[in-house]
Amino acid sequence: MSNYDYLVVGSGLFGATFAYEAAKRGKRIKVIEKRNHIAGNIYTKEVDGIQIHQYGAHIFHTSNKDIWDYVNQFAEFNRYTNSPVANFHGEIYNMPFNMNTFNKMWGVVTPAEAQAKIDKQRQEMVGKEPTNLEEQAISLVGRDIYEKLVKGYTEKQWGQKAVDLPAFIIRRLPVRLTYDNNYFNDTFQGIPIGGYTQIVDKMLSNDLIDVETGVDFFEHKNEYLKNYPKVVFTGMIDQFFDYQLGELEYRSLRFETEEMNIDNYQGNAVVNYTDAETPYTRVIEHKQFEFGKSDKNKTIVTREYPQTWHRGDEPYYPVNNSLNNGLYKRYNQLAAQVPNVIFGGRLGQYRYYDMHQVIHAALTTVAKELSEK
């Protein structure tokens, strides 16, 4: 252990980026990962010629050309554009909310007609300050869109009624008065040809990096902290401190994956189910991320079921309301008292990060940590 400069706990995008950059600077790195594979939640594996997004859909998008160029050194990206559709009791609507959505919803054709319809429906909230998510959504897009495309999906995602959720969760909802189904506004977008795992694999291929999977940091926590000069920890910050201030809140997911002997199941990579009755939030057809590339007459779909997180479950989303953010600040104060540990990533910093943001945060951490070393 004394031969290493850093122990990196977790082989997801933050940990892998840190390890890669530190090794480039001549540092010796030990990476441990509790799962039996590298790459964290962006892990993909090939089945029937299809790259399976094991832990949910991941579409890389950014307007930061430096980050785009950075990630492209590890993989070639296709031109996939995220254009999900919403299924409400069999009615299909384009996402994000755009002229195709409004035409299907109301029969309007021009931007002026769509705006007038939205403005009319927003009138019920005129003069009122939204006190919950439902009121906030109606104040932004009106009741029709809220009832069909926001309410059921959001309540399943958060496990609470919309009237019980704080308004700040949806400070804004994207409304486009154009016939454009591209979900993101970012300049660069795509999915690596051959999946995401190769990116992390290449990051960790340096001779100065040793990787061990199937290792739980907490089984030998004190030993690791004692024997490694510095630790980069990408797990849950509250777990690191044995939940001594209380549990932070997370949302978890359950995935059901099914292989089918057909060529095309739903005609789109992502279909959101926005009604309350359907128990899952979305269905992913993995082959559509690479334009149908796969073995003929085979497809694989995954249904996502949001769940309340309990200890032992996989945490996917931090619940960044005021109560949890306040508790995180207190944990962050504890973290400041452990100078040999760097907390990073979505769980270590209790923050929702997209992939490009994870890379940026890791590069920023590396620059701060190693600029003078």
C-alpha positions, 0 to 999 in steps of 0.5 A: 500500500505504501507504494501508492500515492492515491487510493481511488474508491469507485471506478465510475467516471469521476474516479477513472478520470482522476486516476487517469490524470494523476497517472499521467502526472506520474502518480501511482494509483490503486482503484477499488470497485465494489461491483464486479466490473468497472465504469460505474453507472455508465457500464455497458456490455454487448449482448446479441450485438447490442450495447446494453446500458446496464444502469439506465440510458446515458446520452453524452451531451455538452456545449463545452468543446474541451470536454467533448474533445477530451472524451473523444480521445477514448472513443468514437461517438455516433451522431445519436440525438436524444428525442424521447417520446411520451406515452400517455395511455397510448397517446404518443407525444414528442419531448421536449414540449415543442410544436409537434407536442402542441399540434398533437395535444390541441391541433394548433399549427403555428407558434402563435396559436400554441403560445396563446393556448399555453397562456390561456391555460396558465391563467388559473395561476395568475396572481398566485405564488406556486407553493408546490410542484403541481402549481409550479408546472401549471404556471409554466405550461398549463393544465393539459400538458401538466396532467398528461406529460408531467404529473404521473411521470414526476410522481412515479419518479419521486414517489410522492404526490405532486402537490407534496413536492416543492415547487423548486424541483421544476423551476422551468419546463422546456417549451419550444415553439419549433418543430424540433424534437432534440431534447438537449440544447447542447452543441455536442451530442452522441453515444460512443460506438461500442459502448461506454465501458471502453472509455473507462477501460482506456482511462485505467489502462496505465501501468501506474494504475492497479484496478481491483473489482469486487472490493468493498471499501467499508470492509477495511475502511480504517486500514485503507485510511491508515495506509494510503497517503490520500483517498479519492472517495466517490461513494456516499458521503453520509455512509463514509461517516457512518450516517452519524448525522443521519441519512441523506435521501436518495432515489433508487431504481429497479431494472427489468430487462427482456430479450425479444426475438423481434427486430424493432419493439418500440421504434425509439430508444427511449419512451417515457410512460407518463400516466400514473397507472403504468408502474415504470417510468420509461422503456429503453430499447438499447439497439436504437441508441446505435441506429438499430445495429444488432443481430437481426430479429433480436432486441433488448428492452429495459423497463425502469422502476423508481424506488425509495432508497433504503440502506443496501440499495443502489443510490441513483439520484440525490434528493436535493431539497432544502432539508437534504442540502442542509444535512449535506452541508453538515457532512461537508463540514466533517469532510473538511476535517479529513484532509487526506480524503477527497470526496467526488462524484454524484454521491461524494458531493451529493449533487446531480451530475450529467456525464460531462459535468462529472468529467469537468468536476474531476478535472477541476479536482485534479488541477487543484490537487496536483497543480503544485505537486 
